Amino acid sequence: MKKRFLTVLLTMSMIAVLGLTGCGKDSKDEENEVQNSTEDQDGAEAPAESGEEKPAASGGKGYVFENDGITIGVDVDMAPIADALGEPKSIFEEPSCAAQGTAYLYTYPGFTVNTYPDGETNLVGYITLKDDTVATPEGIDLSSTREDVIAAYGEDYAEDDKKISYEKDGMTLNFIFSGEDIASIEYVSSVMN
């Protein structure tokens, strides 16, 4: 019984991690599954000291997310964003589904950032808001309603039974629902679709 419980727990953990990395629904290579690499990184820069101005990661197209004065958009270099945000709670890596190289999943309080490789640079592919401690610049968080979303972003959206999607400048902003509640908010690069 104990062995079965551990097997189920391990399987559920792997499914959850793969779901977060945005690698699609095919899990071809179990040997190359996600590894926690936070402890293995050498030369990681220290977070900005308090009182020191944090650089705003500029760029991105379409809708952007802001956290602690740092702007994060899709299709921009993750390096200055990671430096500005400081040490994440965790970093996972795996072979990228979107391009040749390694994709990374950075976990911060309230949100995650998934990257995809572009040559020597890792660009932001997804930003996912996971709880109501963070919100979009337009004031929408996980405690908001469907009506709040439409009031903030307008009537020009695509909808299915589980999400409302807004497209802007080649990227998509998804509001994923569980019943009437927002379960997550995703900023998605067109490269990841």
ZAZA-757974 format. One record per atom (N, C-alpha, C, CB): residue number from 1; atom name; x, y, z. Coordinates in steps of 0.2 Angstrom, whole numbers. Glycine has a CB too. Layout:
NUM | CA | X | Y | Z
...
// end
This chain:
1 | N | 4 | -6 | 0
1 | CA | 0 | 0 | 0
1 | C | 4 | 6 | 0
1 | CB | -5 | 0 | 6
2 | N | 10 | 6 | 4
2 | CA | 14 | 12 | 4
2 | C | 18 | 13 | -2
2 | CB | 19 | 11 | 10
3 | N | 20 | 8 | -6
3 | CA | 23 | 8 | -12
3 | C | 18 | 11 | -17
3 | CB | 26 | 1 | -14
4 | N | 12 | 9 | -17
4 | CA | 7 | 11 | -22
4 | C | 6 | 19 | -21
4 | CB | 0 | 8 | -21
5 | N | 5 | 21 | -15
5 | CA | 4 | 28 | -13
5 | C | 10 | 32 | -16
5 | CB | 4 | 29 | -5
6 | N | 16 | 30 | -15
6 | CA | 22 | 34 | -17
6 | C | 22 | 34 | -24
6 | CB | 29 | 30 | -14
7 | N | 20 | 29 | -28
7 | CA | 20 | 28 | -35
7 | C | 15 | 34 | -38
7 | CB | 19 | 21 | -38
8 | N | 9 | 34 | -35
8 | CA | 4 | 38 | -37
8 | C | 6 | 45 | -35
8 | CB | -3 | 37 | -33
9 | N | 9 | 47 | -30
9 | CA | 12 | 53 | -28
9 | C | 17 | 56 | -33
9 | CB | 15 | 54 | -21
10 | N | 22 | 51 | -35
10 | CA | 27 | 53 | -39
10 | C | 24 | 55 | -46
10 | CB | 32 | 47 | -40
11 | N | 20 | 50 | -48
11 | CA | 16 | 51 | -55
11 | C | 13 | 58 | -55
11 | CB | 12 | 46 | -56
12 | N | 9 | 60 | -50
12 | CA | 5 | 66 | -50
12 | C | 10 | 72 | -50
12 | CB | 1 | 66 | -43
13 | N | 16 | 71 | -46
13 | CA | 21 | 77 | -46
13 | C | 23 | 78 | -53
13 | CB | 26 | 75 | -41
14 | N | 25 | 73 | -56
14 | CA | 28 | 73 | -63
14 | C | 23 | 76 | -68
14 | CB | 30 | 67 | -66
15 | N | 17 | 74 | -67
15 | CA | 11 | 77 | -72
15 | C | 11 | 85 | -70
15 | CB | 5 | 73 | -71
16 | N | 11 | 87 | -64
16 | CA | 10 | 94 | -62
16 | C | 16 | 98 | -65
16 | CB | 10 | 94 | -55
17 | N | 22 | 95 | -64
17 | CA | 28 | 99 | -67
17 | C | 28 | 100 | -74
17 | CB | 34 | 96 | -64
18 | N | 26 | 94 | -78
18 | CA | 25 | 95 | -85
18 | C | 20 | 99 | -87
18 | CB | 24 | 88 | -88
19 | N | 15 | 99 | -84
19 | CA | 9 | 104 | -86
19 | C | 11 | 111 | -85
19 | CB | 3 | 103 | -81
20 | N | 16 | 113 | -80
20 | CA | 18 | 120 | -79
20 | C | 23 | 122 | -84
20 | CB | 21 | 120 | -72
21 | N | 27 | 117 | -87
21 | CA | 32 | 119 | -92
21 | C | 29 | 121 | -99
21 | CB | 37 | 114 | -92
22 | N | 23 | 119 | -100
22 | CA | 20 | 121 | -106
22 | C | 23 | 117 | -112
22 | CB | 21 | 128 | -108
23 | N | 24 | 111 | -111
23 | CA | 27 | 107 | -117
23 | C | 22 | 103 | -121
23 | CB | 33 | 103 | -114
24 | N | 16 | 105 | -120
24 | CA | 11 | 101 | -124
24 | C | 9 | 95 | -120
24 | CB | 14 | 99 | -131
25 | N | 5 | 91 | -124
25 | CA | 2 | 85 | -121
25 | C | 6 | 79 | -122
25 | CB | -5 | 84 | -123
26 | N | 11 | 79 | -126
26 | CA | 15 | 73 | -127
26 | C | 21 | 73 | -122
26 | CB | 18 | 73 | -134
27 | N | 22 | 68 | -119
27 | CA | 27 | 67 | -114
27 | C | 32 | 61 | -117
27 | CB | 25 | 65 | -107
28 | N | 36 | 63 | -122
28 | CA | 40 | 58 | -126
28 | C | 45 | 55 | -122
28 | CB | 42 | 60 | -132
29 | N | 49 | 59 | -118
29 | CA | 55 | 57 | -116
29 | C | 56 | 57 | -108
29 | CB | 61 | 61 | -119
30 | N | 53 | 52 | -105
30 | CA | 53 | 53 | -97
30 | C | 60 | 53 | -94
30 | CB | 50 | 47 | -95
31 | N | 65 | 51 | -98
31 | CA | 72 | 52 | -95
31 | C | 74 | 59 | -95
31 | CB | 77 | 48 | -99
32 | N | 71 | 63 | -99
32 | CA | 73 | 70 | -100
32 | C | 68 | 75 | -96
32 | CB | 74 | 73 | -107
33 | N | 65 | 72 | -91
33 | CA | 60 | 76 | -88
33 | C | 63 | 81 | -84
33 | CB | 55 | 72 | -84
34 | N | 59 | 86 | -81
34 | CA | 61 | 92 | -77
34 | C | 66 | 90 | -72
34 | CB | 55 | 95 | -75
35 | N | 71 | 94 | -71
35 | CA | 76 | 93 | -65
35 | C | 76 | 100 | -62
35 | CB | 83 | 91 | -68
36 | N | 77 | 100 | -55
36 | CA | 77 | 106 | -51
36 | C | 84 | 108 | -51
36 | CB | 75 | 105 | -44
37 | N | 86 | 114 | -54
37 | CA | 93 | 116 | -55
37 | C | 94 | 122 | -51
37 | CB | 94 | 117 | -62
38 | N | 90 | 124 | -46
38 | CA | 92 | 130 | -42
38 | C | 98 | 129 | -39
38 | CB | 86 | 131 | -37
39 | N | 100 | 124 | -36
39 | CA | 106 | 123 | -32
39 | C | 112 | 122 | -37
39 | CB | 105 | 117 | -28
40 | N | 111 | 120 | -43
40 | CA | 116 | 119 | -48
40 | C | 119 | 125 | -51
40 | CB | 114 | 113 | -52
41 | N | 116 | 130 | -51
41 | CA | 118 | 136 | -55
41 | C | 123 | 139 | -51
41 | CB | 112 | 141 | -56
42 | N | 129 | 140 | -55
42 | CA | 135 | 144 | -53
42 | C | 134 | 151 | -56
42 | CB | 141 | 141 | -55
43 | N | 137 | 156 | -52
43 | CA | 137 | 163 | -54
43 | C | 131 | 166 | -54
43 | CB | 141 | 163 | -61
44 | N | 126 | 164 | -51
44 | CA | 119 | 168 | -51
44 | C | 120 | 174 | -48
44 | CB | 114 | 163 | -48
45 | N | 118 | 179 | -51
45 | CA | 118 | 186 | -48
45 | C | 114 | 187 | -42
45 | CB | 117 | 191 | -53
46 | N | 116 | 191 | -37
46 | CA | 112 | 192 | -31
46 | C | 106 | 197 | -33
46 | CB | 116 | 195 | -25
47 | N | 100 | 196 | -29
47 | CA | 95 | 201 | -31
47 | C | 97 | 208 | -29
47 | CB | 89 | 199 | -26
48 | N | 94 | 213 | -32
48 | CA | 95 | 220 | -31
48 | C | 94 | 222 | -24
48 | CB | 91 | 224 | -35
49 | N | 99 | 226 | -21
49 | CA | 99 | 228 | -14
49 | C | 93 | 232 | -13
49 | CB | 105 | 231 | -12
50 | N | 90 | 232 | -7
50 | CA | 85 | 237 | -6
50 | C | 87 | 244 | -6
50 | CB | 81 | 236 | 1
51 | N | 83 | 249 | -9
51 | CA | 86 | 255 | -10
51 | C | 89 | 256 | -17
51 | CB | 91 | 257 | -5
52 | N | 91 | 251 | -20
52 | CA | 94 | 251 | -27
52 | C | 89 | 250 | -32
52 | CB | 99 | 245 | -28
53 | N | 89 | 254 | -37
53 | CA | 83 | 254 | -42
53 | C | 84 | 248 | -46
53 | CB | 84 | 260 | -46
54 | N | 78 | 244 | -46
54 | CA | 78 | 238 | -50
54 | C | 76 | 240 | -57
54 | CB | 72 | 234 | -47
55 | N | 80 | 237 | -62
55 | CA | 79 | 239 | -69
55 | C | 72 | 236 | -71
55 | CB | 84 | 236 | -73
56 | N | 68 | 240 | -75
56 | CA | 62 | 237 | -78
56 | C | 64 | 234 | -84
56 | CB | 57 | 243 | -79
57 | N | 62 | 227 | -85
57 | CA | 63 | 224 | -91
57 | C | 59 | 226 | -96
57 | CB | 62 | 216 | -90
58 | N | 61 | 229 | -101
58 | CA | 57 | 233 | -106
58 | C | 56 | 228 | -112
58 | CB | 60 | 239 | -108
59 | N | 51 | 230 | -116
59 | CA | 50 | 226 | -122
59 | C | 44 | 222 | -121
59 | CB | 56 | 222 | -124
60 | N | 44 | 217 | -125
60 | CA | 38 | 213 | -125
60 | C | 33 | 216 | -130
60 | CB | 35 | 212 | -118
61 | N | 28 | 212 | -132
61 | CA | 23 | 214 | -136
61 | C | 16 | 212 | -133
61 | CB | 24 | 212 | -143
62 | N | 11 | 216 | -135
62 | CA | 5 | 215 | -132
62 | C | 4 | 217 | -125
62 | CB | 3 | 208 | -133
63 | N | 0 | 212 | -121
63 | CA | -1 | 214 | -114
63 | C | 5 | 212 | -110
63 | CB | -7 | 209 | -112
64 | N | 7 | 215 | -105
64 | CA | 13 | 214 | -101
64 | C | 10 | 213 | -94
64 | CB | 18 | 219 | -102
65 | N | 14 | 210 | -90
65 | CA | 13 | 209 | -83
65 | C | 18 | 213 | -79
65 | CB | 14 | 201 | -81
66 | N | 16 | 216 | -73
66 | CA | 21 | 220 | -69
66 | C | 21 | 217 | -62
66 | CB | 19 | 227 | -69
67 | N | 27 | 216 | -59
67 | CA | 28 | 214 | -53
67 | C | 33 | 218 | -49
67 | CB | 30 | 206 | -52
68 | N | 31 | 221 | -44
68 | CA | 36 | 225 | -40
68 | C | 40 | 230 | -44
68 | CB | 41 | 220 | -36
69 | N | 36 | 233 | -49
69 | CA | 39 | 238 | -53
69 | C | 43 | 236 | -59
69 | CB | 44 | 243 | -49
70 | N | 43 | 229 | -60
70 | CA | 47 | 226 | -66
70 | C | 42 | 224 | -71
70 | CB | 51 | 220 | -63
71 | N | 43 | 226 | -77
71 | CA | 38 | 224 | -82
71 | C | 41 | 218 | -86
71 | CB | 37 | 230 | -87
72 | N | 36 | 213 | -87
72 | CA | 38 | 207 | -90
72 | C | 33 | 206 | -96
72 | CB | 38 | 201 | -85
73 | N | 36 | 205 | -102
73 | CA | 32 | 204 | -108
73 | C | 35 | 197 | -111
73 | CB | 32 | 209 | -113
74 | N | 31 | 194 | -115
74 | CA | 33 | 188 | -119
74 | C | 38 | 190 | -124
74 | CB | 27 | 185 | -122
75 | N | 42 | 185 | -126
75 | CA | 47 | 186 | -132
75 | C | 52 | 191 | -130
75 | CB | 43 | 188 | -138
76 | N | 54 | 192 | -124
76 | CA | 59 | 196 | -122
76 | C | 64 | 192 | -118
76 | CB | 57 | 202 | -117
77 | N | 70 | 194 | -118
77 | CA | 76 | 191 | -114
77 | C | 74 | 190 | -107
77 | CB | 83 | 195 | -115
78 | N | 75 | 184 | -104
78 | CA | 73 | 183 | -97
78 | C | 79 | 185 | -93
78 | CB | 72 | 175 | -96
79 | N | 85 | 185 | -95
79 | CA | 91 | 187 | -91
79 | C | 90 | 193 | -87
79 | CB | 97 | 187 | -95
80 | N | 88 | 199 | -90
80 | CA | 88 | 205 | -86
80 | C | 82 | 204 | -81
80 | CB | 87 | 211 | -90
81 | N | 76 | 201 | -83
81 | CA | 70 | 200 | -79
81 | C | 72 | 196 | -73
81 | CB | 65 | 197 | -83
82 | N | 76 | 190 | -74
82 | CA | 78 | 186 | -68
82 | C | 82 | 190 | -63
82 | CB | 81 | 180 | -71
83 | N | 87 | 194 | -66
83 | CA | 91 | 198 | -62
83 | C | 87 | 203 | -58
83 | CB | 96 | 202 | -66
84 | N | 82 | 206 | -61
84 | CA | 78 | 211 | -58
84 | C | 74 | 208 | -52
84 | CB | 74 | 215 | -63
85 | N | 71 | 202 | -54
85 | CA | 66 | 199 | -49
85 | C | 70 | 196 | -43
85 | CB | 62 | 194 | -52
86 | N | 76 | 194 | -44
86 | CA | 80 | 191 | -38
86 | C | 79 | 184 | -39
86 | CB | 78 | 194 | -32
87 | N | 81 | 180 | -33
87 | CA | 81 | 173 | -33
87 | C | 74 | 170 | -33
87 | CB | 85 | 171 | -26
88 | N | 73 | 166 | -38
88 | CA | 66 | 163 | -38
88 | C | 66 | 157 | -33
88 | CB | 65 | 160 | -45
89 | N | 59 | 155 | -31
89 | CA | 58 | 150 | -27
89 | C | 61 | 143 | -30
89 | CB | 51 | 149 | -25
90 | N | 61 | 142 | -36
90 | CA | 64 | 137 | -40
90 | C | 65 | 138 | -47
90 | CB | 60 | 130 | -38
91 | N | 69 | 134 | -50
91 | CA | 70 | 134 | -57
91 | C | 70 | 127 | -60
91 | CB | 77 | 138 | -59
92 | N | 66 | 125 | -65
92 | CA | 66 | 119 | -68
92 | C | 69 | 120 | -75
92 | CB | 59 | 115 | -67
93 | N | 72 | 114 | -77
93 | CA | 74 | 115 | -84
93 | C | 72 | 108 | -88
93 | CB | 81 | 116 | -85
94 | N | 71 | 108 | -94
94 | CA | 70 | 103 | -99
94 | C | 71 | 104 | -106
94 | CB | 63 | 100 | -97
95 | N | 72 | 100 | -110
95 | CA | 72 | 101 | -117
95 | C | 66 | 105 | -120
95 | CB | 73 | 95 | -121
96 | N | 67 | 110 | -124
96 | CA | 62 | 114 | -126
96 | C | 58 | 111 | -131
96 | CB | 65 | 121 | -129
97 | N | 51 | 112 | -131
97 | CA | 47 | 110 | -136
97 | C | 46 | 115 | -142
97 | CB | 40 | 108 | -133
98 | N | 48 | 121 | -140
98 | CA | 47 | 127 | -145
98 | C | 53 | 128 | -149
98 | CB | 45 | 133 | -141
99 | N | 58 | 126 | -147
99 | CA | 65 | 127 | -151
99 | C | 70 | 123 | -149
99 | CB | 67 | 135 | -150
100 | N | 76 | 123 | -152
100 | CA | 81 | 118 | -150
100 | C | 85 | 121 | -144
100 | CB | 86 | 118 | -156
101 | N | 86 | 118 | -139
101 | CA | 89 | 120 | -133
101 | C | 85 | 118 | -127
101 | CB | 90 | 127 | -133
102 | N | 86 | 122 | -122
102 | CA | 83 | 121 | -115
102 | C | 78 | 126 | -113
102 | CB | 89 | 120 | -110
103 | N | 73 | 124 | -111
103 | CA | 67 | 128 | -108
103 | C | 68 | 129 | -100
103 | CB | 60 | 126 | -110
104 | N | 66 | 134 | -97
104 | CA | 66 | 135 | -90
104 | C | 60 | 137 | -88
104 | CB | 72 | 140 | -88
105 | N | 58 | 135 | -81
105 | CA | 52 | 137 | -78
105 | C | 55 | 140 | -71
105 | CB | 47 | 131 | -76
106 | N | 54 | 147 | -71
106 | CA | 55 | 151 | -65
106 | C | 49 | 151 | -61
106 | CB | 59 | 158 | -67
107 | N | 49 | 150 | -54
107 | CA | 44 | 150 | -50
107 | C | 45 | 156 | -45
107 | CB | 42 | 144 | -46
108 | N | 41 | 161 | -45
108 | CA | 41 | 166 | -40
108 | C | 35 | 166 | -36
108 | CB | 42 | 173 | -44
109 | N | 34 | 170 | -30
109 | CA | 28 | 170 | -26
109 | C | 22 | 173 | -31
109 | CB | 29 | 175 | -20
110 | N | 17 | 169 | -32
110 | CA | 11 | 171 | -36
110 | C | 11 | 170 | -43
110 | CB | 10 | 178 | -34
111 | N | 17 | 168 | -46
111 | CA | 17 | 168 | -53
111 | C | 23 | 164 | -55
111 | CB | 18 | 175 | -57
112 | N | 23 | 161 | -62
112 | CA | 29 | 158 | -65
112 | C | 30 | 161 | -71
112 | CB | 27 | 150 | -65
113 | N | 36 | 160 | -74
113 | CA | 38 | 162 | -80
113 | C | 42 | 156 | -84
113 | CB | 43 | 168 | -80
114 | N | 39 | 154 | -90
114 | CA | 42 | 149 | -94
114 | C | 46 | 152 | -99
114 | CB | 37 | 144 | -97
115 | N | 52 | 149 | -101
115 | CA | 56 | 152 | -107
115 | C | 56 | 147 | -112
115 | CB | 63 | 154 | -104
116 | N | 59 | 150 | -118
116 | CA | 61 | 145 | -124
116 | C | 67 | 148 | -126
116 | CB | 55 | 145 | -129
117 | N | 71 | 144 | -129
117 | CA | 78 | 146 | -132
117 | C | 77 | 149 | -138
117 | CB | 83 | 140 | -132
118 | N | 82 | 154 | -139
118 | CA | 82 | 158 | -146
118 | C | 90 | 159 | -147
118 | CB | 78 | 164 | -146
119 | N | 93 | 154 | -149
119 | CA | 101 | 155 | -150
119 | C | 103 | 154 | -143
119 | CB | 103 | 161 | -153
120 | N | 107 | 159 | -141
120 | CA | 110 | 159 | -134
120 | C | 106 | 162 | -129
120 | CB | 117 | 163 | -134
121 | N | 100 | 165 | -131
121 | CA | 96 | 169 | -127
121 | C | 90 | 165 | -125
121 | CB | 94 | 175 | -130
122 | N | 87 | 165 | -119
122 | CA | 81 | 162 | -117
122 | C | 76 | 168 | -116
122 | CB | 81 | 158 | -110
123 | N | 70 | 167 | -121
123 | CA | 65 | 172 | -121
123 | C | 59 | 170 | -117
123 | CB | 63 | 173 | -128
124 | N | 55 | 174 | -114
124 | CA | 49 | 173 | -111
124 | C | 44 | 170 | -115
124 | CB | 46 | 179 | -107
125 | N | 41 | 164 | -114
125 | CA | 36 | 161 | -118
125 | C | 29 | 161 | -115
125 | CB | 38 | 154 | -119
126 | N | 29 | 160 | -108
126 | CA | 23 | 161 | -104
126 | C | 24 | 164 | -98
126 | CB | 20 | 153 | -103
127 | N | 19 | 168 | -95
127 | CA | 19 | 170 | -89
127 | C | 12 | 168 | -86
127 | CB | 20 | 178 | -88
128 | N | 12 | 165 | -80
128 | CA | 6 | 162 | -77
128 | C | 5 | 165 | -70
128 | CB | 6 | 154 | -77
129 | N | 0 | 168 | -69
129 | CA | -2 | 171 | -63
129 | C | -6 | 165 | -59
129 | CB | -7 | 177 | -63
130 | N | -4 | 163 | -53
130 | CA | -6 | 157 | -50
130 | C | -11 | 158 | -44
130 | CB | 0 | 153 | -47
131 | N | -10 | 164 | -41
131 | CA | -15 | 166 | -35
131 | C | -16 | 173 | -35
131 | CB | -11 | 164 | -28
132 | N | -20 | 175 | -30
132 | CA | -23 | 182 | -30
132 | C | -18 | 187 | -27
132 | CB | -29 | 183 | -27
133 | N | -12 | 185 | -25
133 | CA | -7 | 190 | -23
133 | C | -4 | 194 | -28
133 | CB | -1 | 186 | -19
134 | N | -5 | 192 | -34
134 | CA | -3 | 196 | -40
134 | C | -9 | 198 | -45
134 | CB | 3 | 192 | -44
135 | N | -8 | 203 | -49
135 | CA | -14 | 205 | -53
135 | C | -11 | 208 | -60
135 | CB | -18 | 210 | -50
136 | N | -15 | 208 | -65
136 | CA | -13 | 211 | -71
136 | C | -13 | 219 | -70
136 | CB | -18 | 210 | -77
137 | N | -9 | 223 | -74
137 | CA | -9 | 230 | -73
137 | C | -16 | 233 | -74
137 | CB | -5 | 233 | -78
138 | N | -21 | 229 | -77
138 | CA | -27 | 232 | -77
138 | C | -32 | 230 | -71
138 | CB | -31 | 229 | -83
139 | N | -29 | 227 | -66
139 | CA | -32 | 226 | -60
139 | C | -36 | 219 | -59
139 | CB | -37 | 231 | -58
140 | N | -34 | 214 | -64
140 | CA | -38 | 208 | -63
140 | C | -33 | 203 | -60
140 | CB | -40 | 205 | -70
141 | N | -36 | 199 | -55
141 | CA | -33 | 194 | -51
141 | C | -37 | 188 | -51
141 | CB | -30 | 196 | -44
142 | N | -35 | 183 | -47
142 | CA | -39 | 177 | -47
142 | C | -46 | 177 | -43
142 | CB | -35 | 171 | -44
143 | N | -46 | 183 | -40
143 | CA | -53 | 184 | -36
143 | C | -58 | 188 | -40
143 | CB | -52 | 188 | -30
144 | N | -56 | 190 | -46
144 | CA | -60 | 194 | -51
144 | C | -65 | 189 | -54
144 | CB | -56 | 197 | -56
145 | N | -70 | 192 | -57
145 | CA | -76 | 188 | -60
145 | C | -75 | 189 | -68
145 | CB | -83 | 191 | -58
146 | N | -79 | 185 | -71
146 | CA | -79 | 185 | -79
146 | C | -81 | 192 | -81
146 | CB | -84 | 180 | -82
147 | N | -86 | 195 | -77
147 | CA | -88 | 202 | -79
147 | C | -83 | 207 | -78
147 | CB | -94 | 204 | -75
148 | N | -79 | 206 | -73
148 | CA | -73 | 211 | -71
148 | C | -68 | 210 | -77
148 | CB | -69 | 209 | -65
149 | N | -67 | 204 | -80
149 | CA | -62 | 203 | -85
149 | C | -64 | 207 | -91
149 | CB | -61 | 196 | -87
150 | N | -71 | 206 | -93
150 | CA | -73 | 210 | -99
150 | C | -74 | 217 | -98
150 | CB | -81 | 207 | -100
151 | N | -75 | 219 | -92
151 | CA | -75 | 227 | -91
151 | C | -68 | 230 | -92
151 | CB | -78 | 228 | -84
152 | N | -63 | 226 | -90
152 | CA | -56 | 228 | -90
152 | C | -53 | 228 | -97
152 | CB | -52 | 225 | -85
153 | N | -55 | 223 | -101
153 | CA | -52 | 221 | -107
153 | C | -56 | 222 | -113
153 | CB | -49 | 214 | -107
154 | N | -63 | 223 | -112
154 | CA | -67 | 224 | -118
154 | C | -71 | 218 | -121
154 | CB | -63 | 227 | -123
155 | N | -75 | 219 | -126
155 | CA | -79 | 214 | -128
155 | C | -76 | 210 | -134
155 | CB | -85 | 217 | -131
156 | N | -70 | 212 | -136
156 | CA | -66 | 209 | -142
156 | C | -62 | 203 | -139
156 | CB | -62 | 214 | -146
157 | N | -65 | 197 | -138
157 | CA | -62 | 191 | -135
157 | C | -65 | 185 | -139
157 | CB | -63 | 191 | -128
158 | N | -61 | 180 | -138
158 | CA | -63 | 173 | -140
158 | C | -65 | 169 | -133
158 | CB | -57 | 169 | -144
159 | N | -70 | 165 | -134
159 | CA | -72 | 162 | -128
159 | C | -73 | 155 | -129
159 | CB | -78 | 165 | -124
160 | N | -71 | 150 | -125
160 | CA | -74 | 143 | -125
160 | C | -77 | 142 | -117
160 | CB | -69 | 138 | -127
161 | N | -79 | 136 | -116
161 | CA | -82 | 135 | -109
161 | C | -77 | 136 | -104
161 | CB | -85 | 128 | -109
162 | N | -70 | 136 | -105
162 | CA | -66 | 136 | -99
162 | C | -61 | 142 | -99
162 | CB | -61 | 130 | -99
163 | N | -61 | 146 | -105
163 | CA | -57 | 152 | -105
163 | C | -59 | 158 | -109
163 | CB | -50 | 150 | -107
164 | N | -57 | 164 | -108
164 | CA | -58 | 170 | -112
164 | C | -51 | 172 | -114
164 | CB | -62 | 176 | -107
165 | N | -50 | 173 | -120
165 | CA | -44 | 175 | -123
165 | C | -44 | 182 | -127
165 | CB | -41 | 169 | -128
166 | N | -39 | 186 | -126
166 | CA | -38 | 192 | -129
166 | C | -31 | 191 | -133
166 | CB | -38 | 198 | -124
167 | N | -31 | 194 | -139
167 | CA | -25 | 194 | -143
167 | C | -23 | 201 | -144
167 | CB | -26 | 190 | -150
168 | N | -17 | 202 | -144
168 | CA | -14 | 209 | -145
168 | C | -7 | 208 | -148
168 | CB | -14 | 213 | -139
169 | N | -5 | 211 | -153
169 | CA | 2 | 211 | -156
169 | C | 5 | 204 | -156
169 | CB | 6 | 215 | -152
170 | N | 1 | 199 | -158
170 | CA | 4 | 192 | -159
170 | C | 4 | 188 | -153
170 | CB | 10 | 193 | -162
171 | N | 2 | 190 | -147
171 | CA | 2 | 186 | -141
171 | C | -5 | 186 | -139
171 | CB | 7 | 190 | -136
172 | N | -6 | 181 | -134
172 | CA | -13 | 180 | -131
172 | C | -13 | 180 | -124
172 | CB | -15 | 173 | -133
173 | N | -18 | 183 | -121
173 | CA | -19 | 184 | -114
173 | C | -25 | 180 | -112
173 | CB | -20 | 191 | -111
174 | N | -24 | 174 | -108
174 | CA | -29 | 169 | -107
174 | C | -32 | 170 | -100
174 | CB | -27 | 162 | -108
175 | N | -38 | 170 | -99
175 | CA | -41 | 169 | -92
175 | C | -44 | 163 | -92
175 | CB | -46 | 175 | -90
176 | N | -41 | 158 | -88
176 | CA | -43 | 151 | -87
176 | C | -48 | 151 | -81
176 | CB | -37 | 146 | -86
177 | N | -54 | 148 | -83
177 | CA | -59 | 147 | -77
177 | C | -60 | 140 | -75
177 | CB | -66 | 150 | -80
178 | N | -62 | 140 | -69
178 | CA | -64 | 133 | -66
178 | C | -71 | 135 | -63
178 | CB | -59 | 131 | -60
179 | N | -76 | 133 | -67
179 | CA | -83 | 136 | -65
179 | C | -83 | 143 | -67
179 | CB | -85 | 134 | -58
180 | N | -85 | 147 | -62
180 | CA | -86 | 154 | -62
180 | C | -80 | 158 | -60
180 | CB | -92 | 157 | -58
181 | N | -75 | 154 | -57
181 | CA | -69 | 157 | -54
181 | C | -63 | 157 | -59
181 | CB | -67 | 153 | -47
182 | N | -59 | 162 | -58
182 | CA | -53 | 162 | -62
182 | C | -48 | 157 | -59
182 | CB | -50 | 169 | -63
183 | N | -45 | 152 | -62
183 | CA | -40 | 147 | -60
183 | C | -33 | 150 | -61
183 | CB | -41 | 141 | -63
184 | N | -32 | 153 | -67
184 | CA | -26 | 156 | -68
184 | C | -26 | 161 | -74
184 | CB | -21 | 150 | -70
185 | N | -21 | 165 | -75
185 | CA | -21 | 170 | -80
185 | C | -14 | 169 | -83
185 | CB | -21 | 177 | -77
186 | N | -14 | 168 | -90
186 | CA | -8 | 167 | -94
186 | C | -7 | 172 | -99
186 | CB | -9 | 160 | -97
187 | N | -1 | 174 | -100
187 | CA | 2 | 178 | -105
187 | C | 6 | 173 | -109
187 | CB | 6 | 184 | -103
188 | N | 4 | 173 | -116
188 | CA | 7 | 167 | -120
188 | C | 10 | 170 | -127
188 | CB | 1 | 162 | -121
189 | N | 16 | 168 | -128
189 | CA | 19 | 170 | -134
189 | C | 16 | 166 | -140
189 | CB | 27 | 169 | -134
190 | N | 16 | 169 | -146
190 | CA | 13 | 165 | -152
190 | C | 18 | 160 | -153
190 | CB | 12 | 170 | -158
191 | N | 24 | 160 | -151
191 | CA | 29 | 154 | -152
191 | C | 26 | 148 | -149
191 | CB | 36 | 156 | -150
192 | N | 23 | 149 | -143
192 | CA | 21 | 143 | -139
192 | C | 14 | 140 | -141
192 | CB | 20 | 146 | -132
193 | N | 11 | 143 | -145
193 | CA | 4 | 141 | -147
193 | C | 5 | 135 | -153
193 | CB | 0 | 146 | -150
// end
